[in-house]
Every structure is written in C-alpha cells, then in structure tokens.
C-alpha cells in the first residue's frame, strides 16, 4: 500500500502521534539536529519515519514539524521520496489500523520521559534565561561545578561538562532546581546591612601596642533572600570581620560560644599583662568554608532542599552519611531538622556548630549536587564578604578592636550562632588585608621553625603555613607581635610595593638559588618552597642550639646591640646574653654554611656577617 493511497485520517493519526511526542519534549523551533540527537524521545514507529525523513534530507525543510506535516499528507505526492520513507509510513499505518493510535502521555511534572530523553525545551529555556541574565551556558556549568575554571578554554572539557549537565536534567530534582534558577534569572539577593563607612587606620596608628591574632570566618552582615535563583526566605547573616563595627554601640568586639569566648578574652588579658602594653585584636581570615559553623549556610541549604523533589533514596543516603559523625541527626524529612541545625526549640544551647559544618560540607559534595541537592558553592559565595574574595587564608588587618581588659565576657541573645560576647571597642582596619606573615612576622617566623610532634613515631616536620597560623591564633603566649620600627617599615613596604622585607619564614629576603625560587613576595604560592625554607631554618636553629645559643631573640626581652646583656621588659632585670650583632653574625655564618646541604640561599646572611 503506497503512502499516496492511505486515507487522510490514517496519515493524520500518524502525524498526530509523532507531533504529540515532539511537543512533549521539544520547543516548536527545535532544530533537526535536536530531534536526531534525541530520537529516544519517540516510539519505534515514529523513529523509523524520522530516520527515513533524515535520509531524504527532510524534504528540503529546515523545520522538522513542517517536514512531518508534508510527509504525512497528500502533499507527499509533490516530492520525490525514497522507498524507505514510503515503506516506514505504510508500516506505521498498518499497525495503526490494528489498534487505535494512543497519544503519548506527557511526563509528570519534573520527570523526563526516558534516561536519554533530554528536554531540549527545558535546556532552551535555561539558555534563554542565562542570556537574559547576561550569562552563558558555560557560566552555568561553572557555577554548578561540572566545569572547572581552568578548563573553560578546553573545548573537549566544555563539551563533556555540557553533556553531563544535560543528562543531569533527567533527574526531577535537578530539573526543578535548574527551572527555579532559570525563572529567577539566577539572581542572588543579599541585602547588606548599612553600617556606614569603615574606619580606615594606618600602620602608624597601631604603633606602641601589641598585635594579637583574632581569627574569624569571612561571612558578611545582612539578610539573604535568594541564592542563585532559589528562594530562601529571610536569613540573617551576622558574622565575619564586620561584627566589631556592627556592635560598636554595644561595646562588643567579638563573639563566640561561652568556652571559646572566655578563653580568647583571657588570652588577650594575659598577653597585655605579660607585655605591659595595650593589645589590638586583629582579625585574620579563616578558610572560606569556615562560615559553615554559623547558621546561614545550613539554613539556606536546608530551606532549598525542602523545596526540591529529592529522591527518597538520595535523602536516606545523605542522612546516613551525616549520622556516621552525628548519630543524633533527625533526618532531612523530620519536622525538627531545622530546629536541630539552628539550635532552637528543644535543641537550644546544644552547641551544634560542628554538626552544621558537617551538614553543609556533605551537602556540598558533587555526588549530592548531581542528585539535585542545592548548589553549596552558591550559598557560600552569597553569605561571605565580597571584600575578602581572593584573599588568602590568614589575611589580616581589615578589622581590629581594642579589648576592654577590665570587663568579663557576657551573654548575648542577638546572635543566632553564638551566645557570648567579648567586650571591646571597634578601632577600624587597614585599607586592605595583608598576609598573616606581614602582620605578625616575628611570631609567624618563629612558628614556622617549630617542629611537629607526630604521635605515630613518624619524623617531625617544620610547621606548615596553616599550622603556624592556627598556632598563632590559639596560643596564650609568645605570639603577640610588637609594633616596633622594623615591623612598621615592613608592613609599610608591603602596602606600597606588595613585597616584604622579611623572608618566609625568617629574617632576610630568601632569594632563589640552586633551585629555590624567590621568597621576596610575602604571599607565597609554593608550598614546597615554603617547606624547603622551613627545613633550612630548622637546620640553622639546631646548629645554634648546639652552640648553646637561642636561635631567635626571646620575646619579653630587650637585647643590647653591642653590650652582652638582655633586659627583662617586665621586671627591668638584666642578665648576660649574646649581643644582637654577634648573634646575627653567627646565624649568618651558619645560614651560609647550611646552603650546600639544604639548597636554600638567604642573601640577608651576607649582610648579617658583614655588619
């Protein structure tokens, strides 16, 4: 039976079946290549006709629907068509005559027809929304996390990421998440609290005081309402370096939970007493993800998760992973889940910051992202201060406060994450952050020479950059930075040139020789280089100790430049000690003699020997 002899009603039925499937899965302006790339969206009869049409070059049409309408009508007689196309139409008609044609049901909301059926209509809407927001599909691949920034220029990597993203849309939760984001044009709505202008101070204003590291998360201050197009209600964000400024009228410099706050405040009191100088508590930035300890990230992620059709098995998997560390976790579907994360209701006062950290960290895994869970990175970027974006761990000085040493910590109820305030007065901050080893060079360099104490019997190693910064923030003595002329010259040089007069991790600008790259830049980007220099200094320190000498001047003492004594700053008592010029010269000689073994050369040593 030739196609031309088919009843018009039979042809119309076949056309209707194919077009029902087409419009279920594609926009009206979908291209021929869209159709051929997703033939699994059609039943076998329709696929046969579409393949035959493709071999006949779609009868010259650019729009697949026009070709379908023409092929399945009496207009086909006006075209030269192949035998396979006529045969496929005839077979479809014969099968249709045996049973009534059945309309292909549209997928349920958020559900794609089959594992290979990508709704080009959804992807088209996403692309249109991205364009409306001034973005591209590549931008979305980056924000979702399926494409790494370093791979943007790699066409193969972009294609692979695009394919992965399209396939992920088959998951109802992913599709819903992406549709929500597209409808709201990927907007993040964060209303920053207007605290007025920051008080800008200069290094000269800090002279005569000791500087004490005071670490904090990088979060902002304000109200978060939307994250990447996902509505999250109204979430207060209350932490970060702006806390002192925000609470200036309350006489609060910092906040934490009772035990930590009391210990941190007592540390400031003790250091001030030891040095007989007023301290400045200097903010230094913790890791980007440290904000997870506070409530905003968990509240945002939990709110988003409840709005998405996550698969039960995926939620069960998430709950099980969190319970590995926190067996008391009630579960994502439990009505008390938000109270437990926020420490409210029956969970008030339970100190659940570490559970919040685990909750957000686990939800941030790529495996859960690909199952339709919220995009963790968008939340972190939304709640953290943009002023700190791009700064490194330990970045210091953007905020400081002067502790009220004669007052005790006190309970507060204005903060969702912390219950105790540390008394102090907002001072202001530098115009920009500086690296930790520029703000606290003496204590940092001392700590970088310290060796770890492994419990397993493994060989000790010099402290890493991160270990030195942590120690500087938690130790109760020996880590306060005096603000002398040497300190001022160094930080002023850094602010003006981006270079430090100190090396990392000890005095002198360690410059590359014998394979070691220059360390003149205070913000090292080469951990192996840092480790090599730290090991070099450990060798020099050991040699000095063998000679019965202190590797570095001890804090709390003032050393004579020429006379062999040192004076206890607190008591005024004097005792015999190696004068500064002699110690520097001996250290310089030992430093130079160690270079053949360590492959690290410190040109400052030459000056120390010559002086």
Secondary structure, 3 states (H helix, E strand, C coil): CCHHHCCHHHHHHHHHHHHHHHHHHCCCCCCHHHHHHCHHHCCHHHHHHHHHHHHCHHHHCCCHHHHHHHHCCHHHHHCCCCHHHHHHHHHHHHHHHHCCCCCCCCCCCCCCCCCCCCCHHHHHHHHHHHHHCCCCHHHHHHHHCCCCHHHCCCHHHHHHHHHHHHHHCCCHHHHHHHHHHHHCCCCCEEEECCCCCCCECCHHHHCCCEEEEEEECCECEEEEEEECCEEEEEEEEECHHHHHHHCHHHCEEEEECHHHHHHHHHHHHHHHHHHCCCEEEEEEECCHHHHHHCHHHHHHHHHHHHCCCCCHHHHHHHHHHHHCCCCCCCCCCCCCHHHHHHCCHHHCCCCCHHHHHHHHHHHCCHHHHCCCCCCHHHHHHHHECHHHCCCCCCCEEEEEEEECCCCCCEECCCCCCCCEEEEEEEEEECCCCECHHHHCHHHHHHHHCCECCCCCCCCCCECCHHHHHHHHHHCCCCCCEECCHHHHHHHHHHHHHCECCCCCCCCCCCCCCCCCCCCCECCCCCHHHHHHHHHHHHHHHHHHHHCCCCCCCCCCEEECCCCCEEEECCCCCEEECCCHHHHHHHHHHHHHHHHHHHCCCCCHHHHHHHC
